[in-house]
């Protein structure tokens, strides 16, 4: 897709003055120049034109609020002074993977007084002897070159730090969480087994109690019946005795 058409699509019915971030990576510049960008993008703070076939920045419009510019994997070899004129507040510039070979090309960035981070990784200039020392000397305002300062301390990346924190949190809490879940699962299994055993025991105990009650009731009933029979036999015997006495009187 052509850069001009891509920029038109990225606007999404907004006016250029409403756009603060614009990404047109992997589209195509027909003649190696910036196309479709105008001075109307006056509020633009972040612009990414990665792998779009740029060979020149001559047609870059004035972008006074631009702070971050991604130009990696293009064919830019020099004429970087345009950036000082068009993007005076630039603080981050990524030119990795371009055709920059000489320190003189980098020297053109001296007027970017707000420039703090410059990336020239995978450019031929990085093969020069004392490359890092020379660039830091030419651009004293730059703190990080290719992601590291002069003491080889890595540049902070808030997004990467956030991801690392999330991963650390997951890694740190993961084993504990897994362990707790396993313990809870074990406890639940034990509890369920214990519950089943307890329930079975109660059911059996209840059945035994019922059987004992039934046996006790049967015994009581038998005793009562035996008592009744005994009382009846006693009365029968008394009656027989009275009958015998009457016979003797006669």
C-alpha positions as CSV (number, residue, x, y, z in Angstrom):
1,X,0.0,0.0,0.0
2,X,1.3,3.5,-0.8
3,X,2.2,5.7,2.1
4,X,-0.2,8.4,1.1
5,X,-3.2,6.1,1.1
6,X,-2.0,4.4,4.3
7,X,-1.9,7.8,6.1
8,X,-5.4,8.6,4.8
9,X,-6.7,5.4,6.2
10,X,-4.9,5.9,9.6
11,X,-6.7,9.2,10.0
12,X,-10.0,7.4,10.5
13,X,-12.2,10.4,9.7
14,X,-10.0,12.6,12.0
15,X,-8.4,15.8,10.9
16,X,-4.6,15.8,10.8
17,X,-4.5,18.3,13.7
18,X,-6.2,15.7,16.0
19,X,-3.6,13.1,15.5
20,X,-0.9,12.6,18.2
21,X,0.4,9.2,17.1
22,X,0.8,7.9,13.5
23,X,2.1,4.5,12.5
24,X,2.6,3.7,8.8
25,X,5.1,0.8,9.0
26,X,5.6,-1.5,6.0
27,X,3.8,0.6,3.5
28,X,5.6,1.9,0.4
29,X,7.0,5.3,-0.7
30,X,6.9,5.5,-4.4
31,X,10.0,7.6,-4.8
32,X,11.8,7.2,-1.5
33,X,10.4,10.4,-0.1
34,X,7.9,11.1,2.7
35,X,4.4,11.3,1.2
36,X,1.0,12.2,2.6
37,X,2.4,14.1,5.6
38,X,1.7,17.8,5.8
39,X,2.3,20.7,8.2
40,X,-1.3,20.1,9.3
41,X,0.0,17.3,11.6
42,X,1.1,20.0,14.1
43,X,0.1,17.9,17.2
44,X,2.0,14.8,16.1
45,X,4.2,13.5,18.9
46,X,5.0,10.0,17.7
47,X,5.7,9.0,14.1
48,X,6.7,5.5,13.0
49,X,7.8,4.9,9.4
50,X,9.6,1.5,9.6
51,X,10.5,-0.3,6.4
52,X,8.8,2.0,4.0
53,X,11.7,2.4,1.5
54,X,12.7,5.9,2.5
55,X,16.0,7.3,1.0
56,X,15.5,10.9,2.0
57,X,13.9,13.1,4.6
58,X,13.8,16.2,2.5
59,X,10.0,16.2,2.2
60,X,9.4,15.7,5.9
61,X,6.9,18.5,7.0
62,X,7.4,20.7,10.0
63,X,6.4,18.7,13.1
64,X,7.1,21.0,16.1
65,X,5.7,18.6,18.7
66,X,7.3,15.4,17.4
67,X,9.3,13.8,20.2
68,X,9.7,10.2,19.0
69,X,10.6,9.2,15.4
70,X,11.0,5.6,14.2
71,X,12.9,5.2,10.9
72,X,14.5,1.8,11.1
73,X,15.0,-0.5,8.2
74,X,15.0,2.2,5.5
75,X,17.7,3.3,3.0
76,X,18.6,6.7,4.5
77,X,22.3,7.5,4.1
78,X,22.5,11.2,5.3
79,X,21.0,14.7,5.0
80,X,19.9,14.4,8.6
81,X,20.1,18.1,9.2
82,X,16.4,18.2,8.0
83,X,15.4,16.7,11.3
84,X,16.9,19.7,13.2
85,X,14.9,22.1,11.1
86,X,11.6,20.2,11.0
87,X,11.5,18.4,14.4
88,X,13.4,20.6,16.8
89,X,12.0,18.9,19.9
90,X,12.9,15.3,19.0
91,X,14.1,13.3,22.0
92,X,14.2,9.8,20.5
93,X,15.5,8.8,17.0
94,X,15.8,5.3,15.7
95,X,17.8,5.0,12.5
96,X,18.8,1.4,12.9
97,X,19.2,-0.7,9.8
98,X,19.8,2.3,7.5
99,X,22.8,3.2,5.2
100,X,24.6,5.6,7.5
101,X,28.3,5.1,7.2
102,X,30.1,8.3,8.3
103,X,30.4,10.2,11.5
104,X,29.7,13.4,9.5
105,X,26.2,12.2,8.9
106,X,25.6,11.9,12.6
107,X,27.2,15.3,13.2
108,X,24.2,16.8,11.5
109,X,22.2,16.0,14.6
110,X,24.1,18.4,16.9
111,X,21.3,20.9,16.7
112,X,18.8,18.5,18.1
113,X,19.3,19.8,21.6
114,X,16.5,17.6,23.2
115,X,17.8,14.4,21.7
116,X,18.4,11.9,24.5
117,X,18.3,8.5,22.7
118,X,19.8,7.6,19.3
119,X,19.8,4.2,17.7
120,X,22.2,3.3,14.9
121,X,22.2,-0.4,15.4
122,X,23.0,-2.4,12.3
123,X,24.2,0.6,10.4
124,X,27.7,0.5,8.8
125,X,28.8,3.3,11.1
126,X,28.9,1.0,14.0
127,X,31.9,-0.9,12.6
128,X,34.1,2.2,12.9
129,X,36.8,2.2,15.5
130,X,35.8,4.0,18.7
131,X,32.4,4.4,17.3
132,X,30.6,4.8,20.6
133,X,33.1,7.2,22.0
134,X,33.1,9.3,18.9
135,X,29.3,9.6,18.7
136,X,29.0,10.5,22.4
137,X,31.7,13.2,21.8
138,X,29.9,14.6,18.8
139,X,26.5,14.6,20.5
140,X,27.0,15.4,24.2
141,X,23.2,15.8,24.6
142,X,22.7,12.1,23.9
143,X,22.4,9.9,26.9
144,X,21.7,6.5,25.3
145,X,23.3,5.2,22.1
146,X,21.9,1.9,20.7
147,X,20.1,1.4,24.0
148,X,23.1,1.9,26.4
149,X,24.7,4.9,28.0
150,X,28.5,5.5,28.2
151,X,28.8,3.2,31.2
152,X,27.0,0.5,29.3
153,X,23.9,0.9,31.5
154,X,20.8,-0.1,29.5
155,X,18.2,2.5,28.7
156,X,15.0,2.3,30.8
157,X,12.0,1.0,28.9
158,X,8.8,1.6,30.8
159,X,6.8,-0.9,28.7
160,X,9.5,-3.6,29.0
161,X,9.7,-2.9,32.8
162,X,6.0,-3.3,33.1
163,X,6.1,-6.6,31.3
164,X,9.0,-7.8,33.4
165,X,7.1,-6.8,36.6
166,X,4.1,-8.7,35.4
167,X,6.1,-11.7,34.5
168,X,8.0,-11.5,37.8
169,X,4.7,-11.2,39.6
170,X,3.3,-14.2,37.8
171,X,6.5,-16.2,38.3
172,X,6.7,-15.3,41.9
173,X,3.1,-15.9,42.7
174,X,2.7,-18.9,40.4
175,X,4.4,-21.6,42.5
176,X,2.8,-20.3,45.6
177,X,-0.6,-20.2,44.0
178,X,-0.1,-23.6,42.5
179,X,1.0,-25.0,45.8
180,X,-2.0,-23.5,47.6
181,X,-4.3,-24.9,44.9
182,X,-2.8,-28.3,45.3
183,X,-3.1,-28.1,49.1
184,X,-6.7,-27.0,48.7
185,X,-7.4,-29.8,46.3
186,X,-5.8,-32.3,48.7
187,X,-7.8,-30.9,51.5
188,X,-11.0,-31.0,49.5
189,X,-10.3,-34.6,48.5
190,X,-9.5,-35.5,52.1
191,X,-12.6,-33.6,53.3
192,X,-14.8,-35.3,50.7
193,X,-13.4,-38.7,51.6
194,X,-13.7,-37.9,55.3
195,X,-17.2,-36.7,54.7
196,X,-18.1,-39.9,52.9
197,X,-16.6,-42.0,55.7
198,X,-18.3,-39.9,58.3
199,X,-21.7,-40.1,56.5
200,X,-21.3,-43.8,56.1
201,X,-20.4,-44.2,59.7
202,X,-23.4,-42.1,60.8
203,X,-25.7,-44.1,58.5
204,X,-24.4,-47.4,59.8
205,X,-24.5,-46.1,63.4
206,X,-28.1,-45.0,62.9
207,X,-29.0,-48.4,61.4
208,X,-27.4,-50.1,64.4
209,X,-29.2,-47.8,66.8
210,X,-32.5,-48.6,65.1
211,X,-31.8,-52.3,65.2
212,X,-30.9,-52.1,68.9
213,X,-34.1,-50.1,69.5
214,X,-36.1,-52.7,67.6
215,X,-34.5,-55.5,69.7
216,X,-35.1,-53.7,72.9
217,X,-38.8,-53.1,71.9
218,X,-39.2,-56.7,71.0
219,X,-37.6,-57.8,74.4
220,X,-40.0,-55.4,76.2
221,X,-42.9,-56.8,74.3
222,X,-41.9,-60.3,75.0
223,X,-41.5,-59.5,78.7
224,X,-44.9,-57.9,78.8
225,X,-46.4,-60.8,77.0
226,X,-44.6,-63.2,79.4
227,X,-45.9,-61.2,82.4
228,X,-49.4,-61.3,81.0
229,X,-49.2,-65.1,80.5
230,X,-47.8,-65.5,84.0
231,X,-50.5,-63.4,85.5
232,X,-53.1,-65.3,83.6
233,X,-51.7,-68.6,84.8
234,X,-51.7,-67.3,88.4
235,X,-55.4,-66.3,88.1
236,X,-56.2,-69.6,86.5
237,X,-54.5,-71.4,89.3
238,X,-56.4,-69.4,91.9
239,X,-59.6,-70.0,90.2
240,X,-58.9,-73.7,90.1
241,X,-58.1,-73.6,93.8
242,X,-61.4,-71.9,94.6
243,X,-63.2,-74.5,92.6
244,X,-61.5,-77.3,94.6
245,X,-62.6,-75.7,97.9
246,X,-66.1,-75.5,96.7
247,X,-66.0,-79.2,95.8
248,X,-64.7,-80.1,99.3
249,X,-67.5,-78.2,101.0
250,X,-70.0,-80.1,99.1
